[in-house]
Amino acid sequence: MSRNLKESGQLAAGQPIIRVDEVLAARGICKAYDGPWRRLEVLKGVDLTVRRGTILAILGASGAGKSTLLNILGTLDRPDRGTLTVDGRRTDRFGEAELAEFRACHLGFIFQFHHLLPEFSAEENVMMPLLIAGVEWGAARSRAQSTLAAAGMPERWEHRPMELSGGEAQRVAVARALVGEPELVLADEPSGNLDRRAAASLHELIATLARERHQTFVVVTHNDRLAAVADRVMILEDGRLGEA
């Protein structure tokens, strides 16, 4: 269903997709949480734009709010105040059903832990988003295999997650995030659970895919080596985002 909507240029809201050079624009994003003694302001008016086909790395200390910001940019959480436009659409105005549909059509996610389904093979894990979207089995399998190959996994498609190394499993997770050809991929510490060699390989993969596929990545990390492959680096500090 989602794939058909994407191909027709329409979403559940019935609005046409607007192709813009800026795939993401956030304005005045604020988010606070009630703590045991006081209200904690995590984001204090974050402004951000991301150009299509680029890699943005967001650095910041532990607890600075990087994951909170990424969840809001990925429509997994809502800001208390501010506006969010993704691929020309004001997603902060969407209802929950519209947001779920939009995420399935336009966004990909990579997390620190791969979150692969243990009972399925690498190939089946990558196929899963396509099958959920209604893509026919044969077409989903073909696209999963080509995406796995692009992610540096031309073999071991039939292996389950427990039979893969950490770096291999994370490459499968990258393939799963990209198989639906999303406009924007959001990655939360994607190499944080890997050793140095596997992390460097993953960083190179992200850079290559962004260049070759004109893919857009927003990556939150504390890893300077990952930030080094980005087109732009920003720092989240004291609830505000600034250029590095």
N, C-alpha and C positions, 0 to 999 in steps of 0.2 A: 504494500500500500504506500509506504513512505517513498519508495523508489519511484513509483509511478507518478506521485505528486511532484517529486523533484524534476523528473523528466518533462512533465507538462508545464513546469514553471509556475505551479500553483501550490499553495499550502491550504490547510484546513480553513483558514480565515478567508480564503477566496481572493487574496490580494496577489498581484503579480510580484515576482522576485525582481528586485532592482539591482542590477549589476553595477557596483561602484568600485573604485580603486581602493578605497578604505574598507576593508572587510569587517572591521570592528571599530566602534567609537563609543567610549564611555565618558560621561560628563557628570561631575559632582557626586561620584559614588560614595555613599556613607553607609557604614554598618557598625552597630554597637550591640553588645550583649550585657545582660544583667548578671553581675557577679554577686558573691555573698555579701560584700560590703559596699560596692559601688558599681555604677554602670561603666563598662569598659568600651571605649570608642576604639574600634580596630581600624576602620577606614574613615578618613576625615576629608572627604571631597576629592576623590581620585579622578583625574582626567587622563584619558589615554586614547590614542588612535593607532591602528595597526594596518599597514599597507599590505595589499594582497601579494602573496608570493614571497614574503619575508619571514625571518625568524626574529622574534622578540624574546629576550631573556630578562626575567625579572628576578633580581637578587634581593636578599634581605636576611636579617638575622632570624634565628628560630623564634617563633612567636610574633613575628612582625605583621602577620596577616596575609602572607602570600597565598596560602591555600584558600583562605576566605575570599580573597579577590578572584582567584581562578574559578572558584565555584560560582561566583556571581557572573563572571564573564561567560562561563559555560552554561548559564541559566539553570544550574543545579540549586541555586539559592537566590533569593531576591534582596536587593539593597533596601535599606530603610528610606533612603532618598537618592535621587539621581536618575539619569536616563542611560539606557543601553541599546545601541543599534548594532545588529549583527547582519552582515550581508544586505544592508539597506532596510532592515526591518526593526521597528521599535519593539524589541522583545519584552521590555518591562511592562508593556501593555497587554501581553498575552495572558490568557487563562492557562490553567495547568495542562489541559488537554492539548492546547495549541503549542505550549512549550515542549511537551513530550514529542509531538510531531515534528517540531522544528529541530530539536536535538537529533532525532533519527535521520533527518534529511541533510543537515548542514554541519554537524559538529562531530568531531572524533576526540576520544579521551585516552590518554596514557597516564598510568599512575605508577608510583614507586614500586608497588607489588603488582605483578602482571594480572592477577585476578582471572586467570584462565580457568575454564571449567575442567576439573580434573578427569571427568569420565569421558571426555571427548578428545579426539586427536587434534594436533596443531591445525590441520586443514579444516576440520569441523568447527573449531573455535573461530577461525577467521570467516568461515561461511556464515556463522550464526547471525550477524547483523543483517545480512542479505536475505536469509531465509525468513527472518522475522518481518522484513520489509516486503515479503511476497515475491522475491526473485525465484525463478524456477531453479530446481536443484542443479541441473547440468550447468547452467549459466553461472550460478553461485560458485560451484566448484571450480570452474575455469578461471573466474576472477580471483578467487582465493589463491589458487596456485600461482597465478601471475604476480599477485601482490606479495606472496611469500617469497617468490624469486627476487623481486625488487628489494625486499627487505633482507636479502642475504641468506635466505633459507631455501635454497633450491632443492634440498633433500629433507629427509626426516619429517615429511608431512604427516606420516601415519603415526608418529610417536605422540604419546600423551605427555602432558606437562611434567610429570614426575620423571620422565625419561630424558628431559632436556636440561641443559645447564641453565644457570640464571640468565646469562646473556642471550642464549637461544630463546628462552621463554619470553624475554622482554622483546626480542625481535618479532616473535609471533604476536605479541600484544600491539606492537607498532603496526604490523600488517592488518590486524583486526581494526585498528583505529582508522586506517587509510582505505580499506577495501570499498567503502561506500562513497569514495571520492568526496569527502567533506570539504567545505570551503575553509574551515578553520579547525586546527588540531590543538587541543590544550593538554599540556603535559605537566604533571606535578612531580617534581624530583624523579624523572624517569630513570636516571642512572644511580639513584641514591642507594640501591640495594645491591649494586654490582661491584666487583673488584675493579682495580684501576684499568686493567687491560680491556675487560669487557665494557667498562664505561666509555673508554676512548673509542672503541669500535661503535658503540651506540651513538655517540656524539657525531661521528663521521657519517653514520647512516642517516641521521636526521638532517644534517647539512646537505647530503647528496639528494635525498628525496625532496627537500624543499626546492633545490635548484632545478632538478630534472623534471619534477612534476608541477612546478610552480605552486607548491603547497605552502600554506600559511601556518606557522607555529607560534604559539605563545607558551613559553616554558618558564615555570618558576623553579628556582634551584639555588643552592648555595655553592655550586660547583663552578669555580672560575674557568675550568677547562671547557665545560659546556657553554658557558657564556661567551667564550672566545670564538665559537663558530657562528654566533648570532650576528645578524645585521645591525641590531640595536640592543643596547643594554640599559635597563632602568633599575633604580634602587627604591624599594619600599621601606620607608623609615618614618617612624612616628605617625603612621596612618596616612602618609602622603607619598606620592610617586614622583620621582625626579630622574633626570638624565644622569647616567653614570659619569 
